Amino acid sequence: MKINFLVTLTILLALPFVASSQNYSRGKIANTEYSDFDVPVYTINAVRDFNADSTGRQDASAAIQAALDMANTKYGGIVFLPSGTYLIESPLVIPNQVTLRGDWKRPTDQDKTVAGTVLHIDYGTEETLSAISLSDYSMVRDLSIYYPQQKLTSIPIAYPYTIDALGVFAVVRNVTLVNSYKGIRYEPQGGQSVKFPTVIGVYGCPISNGIYVHNSSATPRIENIHFGPEYWSQSGLGVVDYDAIKTSIESVNGVAILSGGGAGGGVFVGVEIDGYSTGIKTTEQSSPRVFDINISNCRTALDFGHTKDHGWVITGGSIHATDTALHVHDMAANLQFNNISFSSEDKLIVQQTGVVGFTKCSFNDWGSGHAIQADSGYLSVVGCTFEKHDKDHIQLGNQVSRAVVYGNQVSTGNLDIANFSNSSAAEIIIDTTSVHDFIEIDRKDYPFLDVQHQVPAPPPGERHIFTVTDFGAMGDGMIDDTDAFQDALDSAGTVATSLAGCVVFIPTGVYRLNSSINVPEHVELRGINDNPNNGDGRSILALFANKDNPSGPSDIQLQANSGMKSLYLYRPEQMWNQLTGDTILHEYPYAVEGTDKNWAYNVVLSNIYDGIDFSAGGGHHMEFIFGCSINQLVRIGSSSSETSVIENFQAKTEAWRNARKIDFPAWNNTTWSSPSGNESERIGDIGNGILVEGNGDFRFMGHFVNRTGGNLYNAKYVFMWRRGGR
């Protein structure tokens, strides 16, 4: 078995929600020109339903905001902006549980022209509010943003941030920031916190700052980021060449990613930066794990003035600078580089403080001084290669307290070390003759798109989407909705094929399921939200089947090539109350069971006994699973031909505790226990995280298990391996 680690609801209305003559709770499949990794589903079309102008000639801000606000009054939803140009002259606020989604053409190395849904921002030159503000569990995705007045004929216009993201799981996904002055900011404001900052698939050329994350109270996830002048110069919007853009960036000392302080370390994956004054810069203590990073043509590629004690770990990629590839100074405490290629037209590595380690790195070219200039701190260089002349490789200054140089190679000649350290020989360990043999790790570039699963692309409209309320589902938390769900699923199953799949859509509500449901092949069971969640859901399945019958069938049975997305699973008869001592913990079978090539995205397993069982077959994919299991949260297998993937998995009691935050009247009109009694504090030893089975390949990334506030989460196992099948 090879394992590739990239680690670390008064009752709801029986009828669907209706405003004016429109039904804003029924799902529709969008008519898009450009498809990406999932089926675009929406509840409101801002052009059709609210007359938003898509020609770019009239301000569309008020119409789009009205659509967003309507989605909010209907307990969440997706507002769709069809392909077109939208003039934005006033700021947009995306409310809680609402997604603004467009039609996005992903830039590629071969074609960076912008097409599809494009927002033309003509707002903010004398304002402080961002063009777009995100709230708790809100999202902007699949669109491009352009500032027509930013022509670079003079000093760049200092617009405020394009996107301000506040609260919990405010997500930016699949967005091109063509020429923002400042791009995306996650920073607490007005007493509101920032938790789980999530940015995935963002391209463009923000001039002054691309992404700023500061004082997040939970781990950020920054994935698949591509910043550089070419995303503006080759966009087809305006006529600005690469050199003029780069000069403008230099004039304001542009920083691609600015990392402030934060409680959690976070994960950065697949970061590509070109042509900035500084690629990545730290301003306060942080400690993310970084994988697959490529920085080129930056004056300073990496500028570390602060880190936490356990610091940054950067693995895989290349760093090239025109001045300094890596500068470690001031309050930087700990940095570790693995499998990184460094080059610079001037200085390469300058260490003025902290603990800095290089393992299996290559130092390819530098214009002046030593490849590694360590003035102070602790330096470790193990198993690295110097691809340049036989001199000026490492210099140890007189403030270097400790150094380990071992098992390194030089392309020609011998390793040249200038040792001016005043430390004892026992603290300065230098071995220039031994060769260090590493166990080779089977690493590949991270397949961002290849691992994403979805049903085969259906045509737009309603023929391939089935809304459960149209089949009689009430969503009131009291009446059994199992038959309505199965009728919708069976109807979808008769239409879905290997060429065009189907979606069964679940509007806002608490849907009681007294028996199991079966999801046919090429069908996805989907809730109303697009974004990840940590326990404040809208499409909620209250599971009542098989209490105290752990050998019974799973509540949701996924056939091959089927999946689920954006659902909140809750067991109402499960109760733990540390304050009163009222505790009823029942055994159940797995809530979800798959067979082969299944997927589960943005799923909350609130108080599940056993969560998701994808041990059969292979080629499974889970992304953003947030749960609290009593016994086993996730079980996954793989086959010899299909890699199984788990990304951004989180095991926390918070998934159960947050159920009490869901403000739905139906919670108070059921015969089962109110979530307000399910505190889940100090629940103690509550189960296993991930059980891995089989002899195939797996890829894990971005998992997080931690205590909740002051209350201990004590997992028996975060990972447990079992070979050879089920």
C-alpha positions in Angstrom: 0.0 0.0 0.0 1.4 3.4 -1.0 0.2 6.4 0.9 1.1 9.8 -0.3 0.9 12.3 2.5 0.5 16.0 1.8 0.1 16.6 5.4 -0.5 16.9 7.8 -36.1 24.1 11.7 -43.2 26.8 14.4 -42.8 24.1 11.4 -41.2 24.9 8.0 -43.8 25.6 5.3 -45.2 22.5 3.8 -45.0 24.1 0.4 -41.7 25.3 -1.1 -40.7 28.9 -0.4 -42.3 31.3 -2.8 -41.6 35.0 -3.3 -43.7 36.9 -5.9 -44.4 34.4 -8.7 -41.0 32.7 -8.4 -40.0 29.5 -6.6 -36.6 30.2 -5.1 -36.1 26.9 -3.4 -36.3 24.5 -6.4 -32.9 23.8 -7.8 -32.0 24.4 -11.5 -29.0 23.4 -13.5 -27.3 26.4 -15.0 -26.7 26.9 -18.7 -23.0 27.6 -18.7 -20.5 28.0 -21.5 -17.5 26.8 -19.5 -17.7 23.8 -17.3 -15.5 23.1 -14.4 -15.3 20.3 -11.9 -19.0 20.2 -10.7 -22.5 20.5 -11.9 -23.6 24.2 -11.6 -26.8 24.3 -9.6 -28.6 27.5 -8.5 -31.9 28.6 -6.9 -32.0 32.3 -8.2 -30.9 33.7 -11.6 -30.0 37.3 -11.0 -30.6 38.2 -14.7 -33.8 36.3 -15.3 -35.4 36.8 -11.8 -34.1 40.3 -10.9 -33.2 41.9 -14.2 -29.6 42.3 -13.5 -28.0 43.9 -16.6 -25.4 41.6 -18.2 -24.2 43.9 -20.9 -21.9 46.1 -18.7 -23.7 49.3 -19.7 -25.9 49.7 -16.6 -25.1 49.3 -12.9 -26.1 45.7 -11.9 -25.2 46.1 -8.2 -28.7 46.7 -6.8 -30.3 43.8 -8.8 -27.6 41.4 -7.8 -27.8 42.5 -4.1 -31.6 42.0 -4.2 -31.1 38.5 -5.5 -28.6 37.8 -2.8 -30.9 39.2 -0.1 -33.8 37.0 -1.4 -31.6 34.0 -1.1 -30.9 35.0 2.4 -34.5 35.3 3.4 -35.1 31.8 2.0 -32.5 30.3 4.4 -29.7 30.2 1.9 -29.2 29.4 -1.7 -27.1 29.9 -4.8 -27.5 33.1 -6.9 -26.3 32.5 -10.5 -24.9 35.2 -12.8 -24.9 33.9 -16.4 -22.1 34.6 -18.7 -21.9 38.4 -19.4 -20.4 41.6 -18.1 -21.8 43.1 -14.9 -21.0 46.7 -14.0 -20.6 47.0 -10.2 -20.9 50.6 -8.8 -21.9 49.7 -5.2 -20.4 47.1 -2.9 -22.0 43.6 -2.7 -22.6 41.8 0.6 -23.1 38.0 0.3 -25.2 37.0 3.3 -25.0 33.9 5.5 -25.3 30.6 3.7 -25.5 32.3 0.2 -23.3 31.7 -2.8 -22.7 34.1 -5.7 -21.8 31.9 -8.6 -21.0 32.6 -12.2 -19.7 30.9 -15.4 -16.0 30.8 -15.3 -13.3 30.1 -17.8 -10.3 28.7 -16.0 -7.0 30.2 -17.2 -4.4 27.8 -18.5 -0.8 28.0 -19.5 -2.0 28.0 -23.1 -4.9 30.4 -22.8 -5.3 33.1 -20.1 -8.1 35.1 -21.9 -11.0 36.0 -19.6 -14.5 34.9 -20.6 -17.8 34.0 -19.0 -19.1 36.0 -16.0 -17.0 39.1 -15.5 -17.6 41.8 -12.9 -16.4 45.2 -13.9 -15.8 47.1 -10.7 -16.2 50.9 -10.9 -16.4 51.5 -7.2 -14.0 52.1 -4.3 -11.4 54.7 -5.4 -12.3 56.8 -2.4 -13.9 54.1 -0.2 -12.8 51.7 2.4 -15.5 49.0 1.8 -14.5 46.1 -0.4 -16.3 45.4 -3.6 -17.5 42.1 -2.2 -18.0 41.2 1.4 -18.5 37.6 2.6 -20.4 36.5 5.7 -20.5 33.2 7.7 -20.7 30.2 5.3 -21.0 32.4 2.2 -19.1 32.0 -1.0 -18.1 33.7 -4.2 -17.1 31.3 -7.0 -16.7 30.8 -10.8 -16.3 34.4 -12.0 -13.7 37.0 -13.0 -13.2 40.5 -11.6 -11.8 43.4 -13.6 -11.2 47.1 -12.8 -11.6 49.0 -16.2 -10.1 52.2 -14.8 -6.9 50.5 -13.7 -5.0 51.2 -16.9 -1.4 51.7 -15.5 -0.9 55.0 -17.4 0.2 56.5 -14.1 0.5 55.4 -10.5 -1.9 52.5 -9.9 -5.3 53.4 -8.4 -5.3 52.2 -4.7 -8.7 50.5 -4.6 -9.6 48.7 -1.3 -9.6 44.9 -1.2 -11.8 43.3 -3.8 -13.0 40.7 -1.4 -13.3 40.9 2.4 -14.1 37.6 4.0 -15.4 37.6 7.6 -16.8 34.9 9.9 -16.7 31.1 9.5 -15.9 29.3 6.3 -16.2 32.3 4.0 -15.0 30.8 0.8 -13.5 32.1 -2.4 -13.3 29.4 -5.1 -12.5 29.6 -8.8 -12.0 33.3 -9.2 -9.8 35.4 -11.5 -8.7 38.7 -10.0 -7.5 40.2 -13.2 -6.1 43.4 -11.9 -7.3 44.1 -8.4 -5.2 46.5 -6.4 -5.7 44.3 -3.4 -7.2 40.9 -3.7 -8.6 38.9 -0.8 -8.5 39.7 2.9 -9.3 37.6 5.9 -8.9 39.8 8.9 -11.3 40.2 12.0 -13.2 43.5 11.8 -15.9 45.1 14.1 -15.7 42.3 16.6 -16.3 39.6 14.1 -13.8 36.7 14.0 -12.4 34.9 11.0 -12.4 31.1 11.1 -11.4 28.5 8.5 -10.3 31.0 5.7 -10.6 29.0 2.5 -9.3 30.1 -0.9 -9.2 27.6 -3.7 -8.4 28.1 -7.4 -7.7 31.8 -7.6 -5.8 33.3 -10.5 -4.8 36.9 -11.5 -2.6 39.8 -10.9 -3.5 41.7 -7.7 -1.0 44.7 -7.8 -0.4 45.5 -4.1 -1.4 42.3 -2.3 -3.0 39.1 -3.5 -4.1 37.3 -0.3 -3.9 38.6 3.3 -4.7 36.3 6.2 -4.4 37.7 9.7 -5.6 36.6 13.1 -7.7 33.7 12.0 -8.9 31.6 14.9 -8.8 28.4 12.9 -6.7 27.0 10.1 -6.6 28.6 6.7 -6.6 26.6 3.5 -5.0 28.3 0.5 -4.9 26.0 -2.5 -4.2 26.2 -6.2 -3.2 29.9 -6.3 -1.7 31.5 -9.5 -0.6 35.1 -9.4 1.5 36.9 -12.0 1.4 39.8 -14.6 0.6 37.4 -17.4 -2.9 36.9 -16.0 -3.6 40.6 -16.8 -1.4 41.1 -19.9 -2.9 38.0 -21.6 -6.5 38.4 -20.3 -7.8 40.2 -23.4 -9.0 43.0 -21.1 -7.2 46.3 -21.8 -3.8 46.6 -23.4 -1.1 46.4 -20.8 2.2 44.5 -21.2 4.0 42.3 -18.8 6.9 44.8 -18.1 4.5 47.7 -17.3 2.6 45.5 -14.9 5.7 44.3 -13.2 6.9 47.9 -12.9 3.6 48.9 -11.3 3.9 46.0 -8.8 7.4 47.1 -7.9 6.3 50.7 -7.4 4.0 49.6 -4.5 6.2 46.8 -3.3 3.6 44.2 -4.2 3.3 41.1 -2.1 1.5 38.1 -3.5 0.7 36.4 -0.2 0.9 38.2 3.1 0.6 36.0 6.2 -0.2 37.6 9.6 -0.8 35.9 12.8 -3.3 33.1 13.5 -4.3 30.3 15.9 -4.0 27.5 13.5 -1.2 26.6 11.2 -3.0 26.1 7.9 -2.2 24.5 4.6 -0.9 26.1 1.4 -0.9 23.8 -1.6 -0.1 24.5 -5.2 1.1 28.1 -5.0 2.5 29.7 -8.2 3.8 33.3 -7.9 5.6 35.3 -10.6 6.9 38.9 -10.9 6.2 40.3 -7.4 8.4 42.4 -5.2 7.8 39.8 -2.6 6.3 36.3 -3.1 5.4 35.4 0.4 5.9 37.6 3.4 5.1 37.1 7.1 4.2 40.0 9.4 3.2 38.1 12.6 3.5 34.6 13.9 2.1 31.8 11.8 2.9 28.2 11.0 1.4 26.7 7.8 2.4 23.7 5.9 3.2 24.5 2.3 3.3 21.9 -0.5 4.2 22.4 -4.2 5.3 26.0 -4.3 6.8 27.7 -7.4 8.0 31.3 -7.2 9.8 33.1 -10.1 11.1 36.5 -11.0 10.3 38.0 -7.6 12.8 40.5 -6.0 12.5 38.6 -2.7 10.8 35.3 -3.1 10.4 34.5 0.6 10.6 37.1 3.4 10.2 35.6 6.9 10.2 38.2 9.6 8.0 36.2 12.0 7.0 32.5 12.5 5.7 30.5 15.4 8.1 28.4 17.4 7.0 25.3 15.4 7.3 27.4 12.2 6.7 26.8 8.5 7.4 23.6 6.7 7.7 24.0 2.9 7.9 20.9 0.7 8.3 20.5 -3.0 8.8 23.2 -5.7 11.2 25.9 -6.9 12.2 29.4 -5.7 13.8 32.0 -8.0 14.5 35.6 -7.1 16.2 38.6 -8.8 17.6 39.7 -5.4 17.1 37.3 -2.5 15.5 33.9 -2.7 15.0 33.6 1.1 15.5 36.2 3.9 15.0 35.0 7.5 15.2 37.8 10.0 13.8 39.5 13.2 11.3 37.2 14.9 11.4 34.2 12.6 11.8 31.2 14.8 11.7 28.0 12.7 11.7 27.1 9.0 12.1 23.7 7.3 12.6 23.3 3.5 12.3 19.9 1.8 12.9 19.1 -1.9 13.1 22.8 -2.9 15.2 24.1 -5.8 16.6 27.6 -5.1 18.2 30.1 -7.5 18.8 33.8 -7.5 20.4 36.4 -9.7 22.0 37.9 -6.6 21.8 36.6 -3.1 20.3 33.1 -2.4 19.8 32.4 1.3 20.3 35.0 4.1 19.7 33.7 7.6 19.9 36.3 10.4 18.0 34.4 13.1 16.0 31.3 14.0 16.3 27.6 13.2 16.5 27.0 9.4 16.8 23.5 7.9 17.3 22.3 4.3 16.7 18.7 3.5 17.3 17.3 0.0 17.2 20.8 -1.6 19.3 22.1 -4.5 21.0 25.4 -4.7 21.4 26.0 -8.4 22.6 29.5 -9.1 23.4 32.7 -7.3 25.0 35.9 -8.3 26.9 37.1 -5.2 28.2 35.9 -1.8 27.7 32.4 -0.5 24.7 30.3 -1.4 23.8 30.1 2.3 24.8 33.0 4.4 24.0 32.2 8.0 24.8 35.2 10.3 23.0 33.8 13.4 20.8 31.0 14.7 20.9 27.3 14.0 21.4 26.0 10.5 20.9 22.4 9.2 21.9 21.4 5.6 21.4 17.7 5.0 21.5 15.7 1.7 21.4 18.8 -0.5 23.1 19.6 -3.8 25.0 22.7 -4.8 24.9 23.0 -8.6 27.6 25.7 -8.9 31.3 26.2 -8.7 33.4 24.7 -6.0 33.5 27.7 -3.7 31.2 30.1 -1.7 28.7 27.5 -0.7 28.0 28.1 3.1 29.2 30.8 5.4 28.6 30.5 9.2 28.8 33.9 10.9 30.1 34.5 14.4 26.6 34.4 15.9 25.7 31.0 14.6 25.0 28.9 17.7 24.7 25.5 16.1 25.1 24.0 12.6 24.7 20.5 11.1 26.1 20.1 7.5 26.0 16.5 6.4 25.7 14.4 3.4 25.7 17.2 0.8 27.1 17.1 -2.8 28.6 19.6 -5.2 28.3 19.3 -9.0 32.0 20.0 -9.4 34.7 20.3 -6.8 34.3 20.2 -3.1 31.9 21.8 -0.6 33.3 25.2 0.5 32.4 26.3 4.0 33.6 29.5 5.7 33.2 28.9 9.4 33.4 32.1 11.6 31.2 30.7 14.3 32.4 31.1 17.9 30.5 28.0 19.0 32.3 24.9 20.1 33.2 22.1 17.8 30.4 20.0 19.4 27.8 22.5 18.2 29.2 22.8 14.7 29.0 19.5 13.0 30.4 19.4 9.5 30.9 16.3 7.4 31.8 17.0 3.7 32.6 13.5 2.7 29.6 11.3 3.6 26.7 10.9 1.3 23.2 10.7 2.8 20.9 8.2 1.2 17.2 9.1 1.4 14.2 6.8 1.1 12.6 8.1 -2.1 9.0 9.2 -1.6 6.5 8.5 -4.4 5.5 12.2 -5.0 3.6 13.6 -7.9 2.2 17.1 -8.6 -1.1 17.5 -6.8 -3.9 16.7 -9.2 -6.4 19.5 -8.2 -8.9 18.8 -11.0 -8.2 15.2 -11.8 -9.4 13.9 -8.4 -12.7 15.8 -8.4 -15.7 13.6 -9.0 -19.2 14.6 -10.3 -22.1 13.0 -12.2 -21.6 13.1 -16.0 -22.4 16.6 -17.1 -26.2 17.0 -17.5 -27.8 19.5 -19.8 -29.1 22.8 -18.3 -32.7 23.3 -17.1 -34.8 21.0 -14.9 -35.0 17.6 -16.8 -31.9 16.3 -15.0 -32.6 17.9 -11.5 -35.2 16.6 -9.1 -36.2 18.7 -6.0 -37.4 16.5 -3.1 -40.2 18.9 -2.1 -41.8 18.4 -5.5 -42.1 14.7 -4.5 -43.9 15.5 -1.2 -41.0 16.0 1.2 -42.0 18.3 4.0 -38.7 19.2 5.6 -40.5 19.9 8.9 -38.5 17.5 11.1 -41.6 15.5 12.1 -43.2 13.8 9.0 -41.2 11.0 7.5 -39.7 12.1 4.2 -38.1 8.8 3.2 -40.6 7.8 0.5 -40.4 11.3 -1.1 -36.6 11.2 -1.2 -36.6 7.7 -2.7 -39.2 8.7 -5.3 -37.0 11.6 -6.3 -33.9 9.4 -6.4 -35.7 6.7 -8.4 -37.0 9.3 -10.9 -33.4 10.6 -11.3 -32.1 7.0 -11.7 -34.4 6.4 -14.7 -32.9 9.5 -16.5 -29.3 9.4 -15.4 -26.8 7.8 -17.8 -23.1 7.6 -18.2 -23.3 10.5 -20.6 -25.6 12.8 -18.5 -26.1 12.5 -14.8 -28.7 13.8 -12.5 -29.0 15.9 -9.3 -31.5 15.3 -6.5 -31.8 18.7 -4.8 -32.7 19.3 -1.1 -33.8 22.8 -0.2 -33.5 24.3 3.2 -35.3 22.1 5.8 -35.0 19.3 8.4 -35.9 16.1 6.6 -36.8 13.1 8.7 -35.7 9.8 7.3 -37.1 6.8 9.2 -35.6 4.3 6.7 -32.7 4.0 4.3 -32.5 5.6 0.9 -30.6 4.4 -2.2 -28.8 6.8 -4.5 -28.6 5.3 -8.0 -25.6 5.3 -10.3 -24.7 8.7 -11.9 -26.9 10.6 -9.4 -25.8 13.2 -6.8 -27.7 14.0 -3.6 -27.1 17.7 -3.1 -28.0 20.3 -0.5 -28.7 24.0 -0.9 -25.2 25.3 -0.2 -22.0 25.2 -2.2 -19.5 25.8 0.5 -17.9 23.9 3.4 -19.5 23.9 6.8 -18.6 23.2 10.4 -22.1 22.6 11.8 -24.4 25.4 10.8 -26.2 23.6 7.9 -29.4 24.2 5.9 -30.2 20.9 4.2 -30.4 18.7 7.2 -31.1 15.0 7.3 -32.5 13.8 10.6 -31.6 10.1 10.6 -33.9 7.7 12.7 -33.3 4.3 11.1 -31.6 1.3 12.7 -31.2 2.6 16.3 -29.3 0.1 18.3 -28.9 -2.0 15.2 -25.3 -1.4 14.1 -25.4 -4.3 11.6 -28.4 -2.9 9.7 -28.2 -1.1 6.4 -26.7 2.4 6.1 -29.1 5.4 6.0 -27.7 6.6 2.6 -26.5 3.9 0.2 -24.5 5.2 -2.7 -24.3 3.0 -5.8 -21.1 3.2 -8.0 -20.4 6.6 -9.5 -22.8 8.4 -7.2 -22.2 10.9 -4.5 -23.4 13.5 -2.0 -22.7 17.2 -1.4 -23.5 20.0 1.1 -25.5 17.9 3.6 -25.8 18.0 7.3 -26.4 14.6 9.0 -27.9 14.5 12.5 -29.1 11.7 14.8 -31.9 13.3 16.9 -32.0 10.4 19.4 -28.4 10.7 20.3 -27.9 12.9 23.4 -25.0 14.0 25.6 -25.4 16.7 28.2 -22.5 17.1 30.5 -24.3 19.7 32.6 -27.4 17.6 33.5 -25.9 14.2 33.1 -28.6 13.2 30.5 -26.7 10.9 28.2 -28.2 8.5 25.6 -25.7 7.2 23.1 -27.0 4.6 20.7 -25.2 2.4 18.3 -26.0 2.7 14.6 -24.7 1.4 11.3 -22.7 3.7 9.1 -24.7 6.7 8.0 -23.3 6.6 4.5 -22.0 3.6 2.5 -20.4 3.6 -0.9 -19.6 0.9 -3.4 -17.1 2.3 -6.0 -15.9 5.7 -7.2 -18.1 7.6 -4.7 -17.7 11.1 -3.4 -18.8 13.2 -0.4 -18.2 17.0 -0.4 -19.0 19.6 2.3 -20.7 17.1 4.6 -21.2 17.5 8.3 -21.5 14.3 10.4 -22.9 16.1 13.4 -23.3 13.3 16.1 -22.8 10.2 14.1 -22.0 6.8 15.6 -20.3 5.6 12.4 -20.0 8.1 9.6 -19.0 7.3 6.0 -17.9 3.8 4.8 -16.1 4.0 1.5 -14.1 0.9 2.1 -15.6 -1.1 -0.9 -14.1 -0.4 -4.4 -11.8 2.5 -4.9 -11.4 5.9 -6.6 -13.3 7.6 -3.8 -13.0 11.3 -3.0 -13.9 13.2 0.2 -13.5 16.9 0.6 -14.4 19.0 3.6 -15.8 16.3 5.9 -16.5 17.9 9.3 -17.7 15.5 12.0 -18.0 14.1 15.5 -18.3 10.4 15.6 -19.0 8.2 18.6 -17.2 5.3 17.1 -15.7 5.6 13.6 -15.9 8.8 11.5 -14.6 7.7 8.1 -13.6 4.4 6.6 -12.0 4.3 3.1 -10.4 1.9 0.8 -8.8 1.9 -2.7 -8.3 -0.4 -5.6 -5.1 -1.2 -7.5 -6.2 1.1 -10.4 -7.9 3.9 -8.6 -6.4 6.3 -6.0 -8.7 7.4 -3.2 -8.4 10.9 -1.8 -9.4 12.6 1.4 -8.9 16.4 1.6 -9.5 18.8 4.4 -11.0 16.3 6.9 -11.8 17.6 10.4 -12.7 15.6 13.4 -14.1 17.9 16.2 -16.8 17.8 18.9 -17.7 21.2 17.5 -19.7 19.4 14.7 -22.2 18.2 17.4 -22.1 21.3 19.6 -22.8 23.6 16.6 -26.2 21.9 16.0 -27.7 24.2 18.7 -26.7 27.2 16.6 -29.1 26.3 13.7 -32.1 28.6 14.0 -34.9 26.6 12.5 -38.4 26.5 14.1 -38.7 22.8 13.5 -36.1 22.1 16.1 -38.6 23.1 18.7 -41.6 21.2 17.2 -40.3 17.7 17.2 -40.8 14.9 19.8 -37.0 14.4 19.8 -34.4 16.2 21.9 -33.5 19.7 21.2 -29.9 20.2 20.1 -29.6 22.8 22.9 -29.4 19.8 25.2 -26.6 18.3 23.3 -23.7 20.3 24.5 -21.1 17.7 23.7 -18.6 19.4 26.0 -16.1 17.1 27.6 -17.5 14.1 25.6 -14.1 12.6 26.0 -13.0 9.5 24.2 -15.3 9.6 21.2 -13.9 7.5 18.4 -11.6 7.0 15.6 -10.8 9.4 12.8 -9.9 7.7 9.5 -9.7 3.9 9.0 -7.7 3.1 5.8 -8.1 -0.3 4.2 -6.9 -2.0 1.1 -3.7 -2.2 -1.0 -4.3 0.6 -3.4 -3.0 4.2 -3.4 -4.3 7.0 -1.1 -3.7 10.7 -1.0 -4.4 12.7 2.1 -4.2 16.5 2.6 -5.1 19.1 5.1 -6.5 17.1 8.0 -7.2 18.7 11.4 -8.0 17.2 14.7 -8.0 19.5 17.7 -9.7 20.3 21.0 -12.8 22.6 20.9 -12.3 25.7 22.9 -11.4 24.6 26.4 -12.9 21.2 25.9 -10.8 18.2 25.0 -11.4 16.2 21.9 -9.7 12.9 22.5 -9.6 10.8 19.4 -8.5 7.2 19.8 -6.9 7.3 16.4 -6.5 10.0 13.9 -5.4 7.5 11.3 -5.5 3.7 11.5 -4.3 1.4 8.7 -5.5 -2.0 7.8 -4.2 -3.9 4.9 -5.8 -6.4 2.6 -9.4 -5.5 2.1 -12.4 -5.1 4.4 
